[in-house]
């Protein structure tokens, strides 16, 4: 199996193993870092191990190669297709896009920026984002008049690959190419480390897919996103 066929598990057993909360064949990130969890394969035993890691009513997201079928006490809250895209060649990516010189430069986001990062992701909904998600990788933003106008960063990291995630722009600052510029900069950084950038997107988000394709990403595979919850007895 290719590492990107099971990226959450691969991340939690390699580059990001320091985050892993573990029970037998299941691993998860701390809730404040990420709601993602994984296992080597979706067996009943591994679902049981995952349930043992969860508090009552806690939810986690799984990336699976087939529809989820968890046994009790886990229940499926939502599920659907998920598209994985990969930029497999630096030469295939477009030249880095930069904001207009009159606009602020990229700024590295740190713990002090977390309240604004949480507010922006809550408003734009690029995907789950917690108070410690910024610890997973490098996160950058663009500020306008002191306000966080756009951001993007690195989420899952495994040998040879880094996921770009939390790409979002405040509605008041759309149309300036901020998200594409941030992604291009992150791609340059990932390539410079000898790694390849990848990302996940819902298939119905055609506008985002078009942007990613212009940046050099291509569809690699289709999977299933399942949000499961530990339902107390």
C-alpha positions in Angstrom: 0.0 0.0 0.0 1.2 3.5 -0.9 1.8 5.7 2.2 -0.7 8.2 1.0 -3.4 5.5 0.9 -3.5 5.7 4.7 -1.9 9.1 5.5 -3.3 9.6 9.0 -1.9 6.3 10.2 1.4 6.8 8.4 1.8 10.3 10.0 1.0 9.0 13.5 3.5 6.2 13.2 6.3 8.2 11.7 6.9 12.0 11.5 4.1 12.9 13.9 4.3 9.9 16.2 5.1 12.3 19.0 1.4 13.4 19.0 0.0 9.9 18.9 -2.5 8.6 21.6 -2.3 4.9 21.1 -4.3 1.8 21.9 -3.3 -1.5 20.2 -3.8 -1.0 16.5 -5.4 2.5 16.6 -3.9 6.0 17.0 -5.3 9.5 17.2 -4.2 13.0 17.7 -5.0 14.9 20.9 -8.3 16.6 20.4 -6.8 20.1 20.6 -4.3 19.2 17.9 -6.6 17.5 15.4 -9.8 15.4 15.3 -8.1 12.9 12.9 -7.5 9.3 13.8 -6.4 6.1 12.0 -5.5 2.5 12.1 -3.5 0.1 10.0 -6.7 -1.4 8.6 -10.4 -1.0 9.4 -10.9 -4.3 11.3 -13.4 -4.8 14.1 -10.5 -5.2 16.5 -9.0 -1.9 15.4 -12.4 -0.1 15.7 -12.6 -1.4 19.2 -9.2 -0.1 20.0 -10.2 3.3 18.5 -13.3 3.3 20.7 -11.1 2.7 23.8 -9.2 5.9 22.9 -12.3 8.1 22.8 -14.3 9.8 25.5 -18.1 9.5 25.5 -19.5 11.5 22.6 -16.0 12.3 21.3 -15.8 12.5 17.4 -12.9 11.7 15.1 -12.4 11.8 11.4 -11.1 8.8 9.4 -9.8 8.6 5.9 -10.8 5.2 4.5 -10.5 3.2 1.3 -14.0 1.8 1.7 -17.2 3.0 3.4 -16.9 2.8 7.2 -18.7 0.0 9.1 -17.8 0.5 12.8 -19.2 -1.7 15.5 -20.8 -0.3 18.6 -20.1 1.8 20.6 -19.0 3.8 17.5 -21.6 5.3 15.2 -21.2 7.1 11.9 -22.2 10.8 12.1 -21.4 11.6 8.6 -19.6 10.1 5.6 -18.9 10.9 2.0 -16.3 10.8 -0.8 -13.0 12.6 -0.4 -10.6 13.5 -3.1 -6.8 13.4 -2.6 -4.6 15.5 -4.8 -0.8 15.4 -5.2 1.7 17.7 -6.8 4.2 15.0 -7.8 6.7 17.1 -9.7 8.1 20.6 -8.8 8.4 21.4 -12.5 4.7 20.8 -12.9 3.8 23.5 -10.3 3.3 27.0 -11.5 5.7 29.8 -10.5 5.1 31.0 -7.0 2.3 33.6 -6.8 2.9 36.6 -4.6 0.5 39.3 -3.2 0.7 42.8 -4.7 3.7 44.6 -3.3 1.5 47.1 -1.6 0.0 44.3 0.6 1.6 42.8 3.7 4.0 39.9 3.3 3.5 36.4 4.6 3.8 36.1 8.3 4.4 33.0 10.3 1.5 32.2 12.7 2.2 31.2 16.3 0.4 30.6 19.5 -0.4 34.2 19.9 -2.3 34.1 16.6 -4.5 31.1 17.6 -7.6 33.2 18.6 -7.6 34.8 15.1 -6.9 31.5 13.4 -9.8 29.9 15.2 -12.1 32.8 14.3 -11.1 32.7 10.6 -11.5 28.9 10.3 -14.8 29.0 12.1 -16.0 31.6 9.7 -14.8 30.0 6.5 -14.9 26.3 7.4 -11.9 24.9 5.6 -12.0 21.9 7.9 -11.5 21.2 11.6 -9.0 23.4 13.3 -8.1 23.3 17.0 -6.2 25.4 19.5 -3.1 23.3 18.9 -3.4 22.5 15.2 -0.7 25.0 14.4 1.8 22.7 16.1 1.4 20.1 13.3 3.5 22.2 10.9 4.3 25.6 9.6 1.3 28.0 9.3 1.4 31.3 7.5 -1.0 34.2 7.0 -1.5 37.5 5.2 -2.6 40.5 7.3 -4.5 43.5 6.1 -4.5 46.5 8.4 -3.7 44.2 11.3 -6.4 41.7 10.5 -5.7 38.1 9.5 -7.1 38.1 5.9 -5.9 34.7 4.8 -4.0 31.7 6.1 -2.8 28.2 5.1 -0.5 25.6 6.7 0.8 22.1 7.0 -1.2 19.4 8.7 -0.4 15.7 8.1 3.3 15.0 7.7 4.9 11.6 6.8 8.2 10.7 5.2 8.4 12.3 1.8 5.0 14.1 1.9 3.4 17.1 3.6 -0.3 17.9 3.5 -1.4 21.5 2.9 -4.5 22.4 4.9 -6.6 25.2 6.5 -6.5 27.2 3.2 -8.9 30.0 3.8 -9.6 33.7 3.1 -11.8 36.1 5.0 -14.9 37.0 2.9 -13.9 40.7 3.0 -10.6 39.9 1.3 -11.5 37.6 -1.5 -10.3 38.2 -5.1 -6.7 39.1 -4.3 -5.2 35.7 -4.8 -4.1 35.4 -1.2 -4.9 31.7 -0.8 -3.1 30.7 -4.0 -0.1 32.8 -3.0 0.1 31.1 0.4 -0.2 27.7 -1.2 2.5 28.4 -3.7 4.8 29.5 -0.9 4.1 26.4 1.1 4.7 24.2 -1.9 8.1 25.8 -2.5 9.0 25.1 1.2 7.8 21.5 1.0 9.7 20.9 -2.3 12.8 22.4 -0.8 12.8 19.7 1.9 12.7 17.0 -0.8 9.1 16.3 -0.1 5.9 16.4 -2.2 2.8 18.4 -1.3 -0.6 16.8 -1.1 -4.1 17.9 0.0 -7.6 16.7 0.5 -10.8 18.3 -0.9 -14.5 17.4 -1.2 -15.3 16.5 -4.8 -18.1 19.0 -4.9 -15.8 21.9 -4.2 -15.0 22.4 -7.9 -13.8 26.0 -7.5 -11.1 24.9 -5.1 -10.1 21.9 -7.3 -9.7 24.3 -10.2 -7.4 26.5 -8.2 -5.3 23.5 -7.0 -5.0 22.2 -10.6 -3.7 25.6 -11.7 -1.1 25.3 -9.0 0.0 21.9 -10.4 -2.0 19.4 -8.3 -3.6 16.4 -9.9 -6.1 13.9 -8.6 -4.3 11.0 -7.0 -7.1 8.9 -5.5 -10.6 8.9 -4.1 -11.3 7.8 -0.6 -14.1 8.1 2.1 -14.2 10.6 4.9 -16.1 9.2 7.9 -16.8 11.1 11.1 -17.5 8.6 13.8 -18.6 9.2 17.4 -18.3 7.2 20.6 -21.9 6.7 21.7 -22.2 6.0 25.4 -24.2 2.9 26.3 
